[in-house]
Amino acid sequence: MNASDTSDQTSTPDTTGPAATPFSTLIRTASHEAHTEAESSTFMSDLLGGRLGVEAYARYTEQLWFVYEALEAEAGRLAADPVTGPFVRPELLRRAALERDLAHLRGPGWRGSLSALPATRAYADRVTECARAWPGGYVAHHYTRYLGDLSGGQIIRDKAERTWGFGRKGDGVRFYVFEDIPNPAAFKRSYRELLDGMRADDLERQRIVAECKRAFALNTGVFRALGEEFPLTA
């Protein structure tokens, strides 16, 4: 599930003049189609519909680990960057929660069986590339992942708890629990304000929007690969 912080606007906004559309709205609007495609993937539909077993959920959680490893591997350095720094918030970090979930799903030796699908590796490699060389691109991936966790990710948590019997906000679904963000709606508003205040010219903003679309496409590729690994037999 990717960023569900979507807008009901679907037209391309005008970015010129004194009343230019806020950058956060431009991102949501421009990436709407790619976001919808990711959300409506066969794998995610089957998973949320209870038609796949807990093994599929565990495999999906494994793939998330590779993406968040790439997002957070250089968080310390990126926190000091003038572009990425305001977005790198400790209350968002997910890797430790993912590892706790994987220990619950796979057992204490979970690292030994961890493997990335080729589509996941491509996704993680692109995140790493942006983290190391393009702050604006990193923000694009940061936005599509973390705001999705705060939004649509909660649907996954609820479904997982009810389908496979995980304790409410407990081991197995801790990835989706943001204990240090008591008001997600307010947090997302402040995040959008950070986007709106980014120092970037029109060309750079267009590049960031394009990278958001790429992030959704990469995520959809992971869903497609998982769907091939877990086809419905009925």
KAWO-V968553 format. One record per residue. N is the residue number from 0. BURIAL is # if it has 16 or more other ideal C-beta (glycine too) atoms within 10 Angstrom, else .. D_FIRST is the distance of its C-alpha to the first C-alpha in whole Angstrom. Layout:
BEGIN
N	BURIAL	D_FIRST
N	BURIAL	D_FIRST
END
This chain:
BEGIN
0	#	0
1	#	4
2	#	7
3	#	8
4	#	11
5	#	13
6	.	16
7	.	18
8	.	20
9	.	20
10	.	23
11	.	24
12	.	25
13	.	29
14	.	29
15	.	32
16	.	35
17	.	35
18	.	33
19	.	30
20	#	26
21	.	25
22	#	22
23	#	19
24	#	20
25	#	21
26	#	17
27	#	15
28	#	18
29	#	18
30	#	14
31	#	14
32	.	14
33	#	12
34	#	9
35	.	10
36	.	10
37	#	7
38	#	6
39	.	9
40	#	9
41	.	12
42	#	10
43	#	7
44	.	10
45	#	12
46	#	11
47	#	10
48	.	14
49	.	15
50	.	17
51	#	16
52	.	17
53	.	17
54	.	17
55	#	14
56	#	12
57	#	14
58	#	14
59	#	10
60	#	11
61	#	14
62	#	12
63	#	10
64	#	14
65	#	15
66	#	13
67	#	14
68	#	17
69	#	18
70	#	16
71	#	19
72	#	22
73	#	24
74	#	23
75	.	26
76	.	28
77	#	25
78	.	26
79	.	29
80	#	28
81	.	29
82	#	26
83	#	23
84	.	25
85	#	24
86	#	20
87	#	21
88	#	21
89	.	22
90	.	20
91	#	16
92	#	17
93	#	15
94	#	17
95	.	19
96	#	17
97	#	15
98	#	19
99	.	20
100	#	17
101	#	18
102	.	22
103	#	21
104	#	19
105	#	21
106	.	25
107	.	26
108	.	27
109	#	23
110	.	23
111	.	26
112	.	24
113	.	21
114	.	20
115	#	18
116	#	17
117	.	19
118	#	15
119	#	14
120	.	18
121	.	18
122	#	14
123	#	16
124	.	19
125	#	18
126	#	17
127	#	20
128	.	22
129	#	21
130	#	22
131	.	25
132	.	26
133	#	25
134	#	24
135	#	22
136	#	20
137	#	19
138	#	18
139	#	16
140	#	14
141	#	14
142	#	13
143	#	10
144	#	9
145	#	11
146	#	10
147	#	7
148	#	8
149	#	11
150	#	9
151	#	6
152	#	6
153	#	10
154	.	9
155	#	8
156	#	11
157	.	13
158	#	12
159	#	13
160	#	16
161	.	18
162	#	17
163	.	18
164	.	20
165	#	19
166	.	21
167	.	19
168	.	18
169	.	19
170	.	19
171	#	16
172	#	14
173	#	15
174	#	13
175	#	11
176	#	15
177	#	16
178	.	20
179	.	21
180	.	20
181	.	21
182	.	20
183	.	17
184	.	18
185	.	21
186	#	19
187	#	17
188	.	20
189	.	22
190	#	19
191	#	19
192	.	23
193	.	23
194	#	21
195	.	24
196	.	27
197	#	26
198	.	29
199	#	28
200	.	30
201	.	29
202	.	29
203	#	26
204	#	24
205	.	24
206	#	23
207	#	20
208	#	19
209	.	19
210	#	17
211	#	14
212	#	14
213	#	15
214	#	12
215	#	10
216	.	12
217	#	12
218	#	8
219	#	9
220	#	12
221	#	11
222	#	9
223	.	12
224	#	14
225	#	13
226	#	14
227	.	17
228	.	18
229	#	17
230	.	18
231	.	19
232	.	23
233	.	24
END
